């Protein structure tokens, strides 16, 4: 992100709430966006995110640059989502997260647009599935469903109801076993 752009402060900085979705521009996360994205994720989740099982799949892994996105309102970063390579057993897919939206922009469709952008990009890239830990009411409308019991062992404790998958191919989620970053 250009240095002259600022992040929204957690306040009511939403420019025009009459049609905020029309004001959103989605773009692939660029190297210059990384610091601002990290700051937004920090504000959204705080340091507690490092204790979550999802972080185990990101540690030592590399984000998929062409499958990670930013949402801009005007020229200000208002949302982000990243995707990472993951293996379940020997079946490769992507792991979605974190997804974060500035407080003033929540409830305006930003998260949903970022999720759909990830699904479309991963499908176009030929990925087999998207795996995530999240809430079914948020992700279910986008085609995510609970992982069948016993199919995925995460690298730490996770509520099985929050382990979701979106198969992107007819045989996309045939894997079973430990979820891990490639190379682990």
Beta strands, then each sheet from edge to edge (+ up, - down):
strand 1: 24-28
strand 2: 69-73
strand 3: 76-88
strand 4: 91-101
strand 5: 129-133
strand 6: 145-146
strand 7: 152-153
strand 8: 163-167
strand 9: 177-180
sheet 1: 1+ 2- 3+ 4- 5- 8+ 6-
sheet 2: 1+ 2- 3+ 9- 7-
end
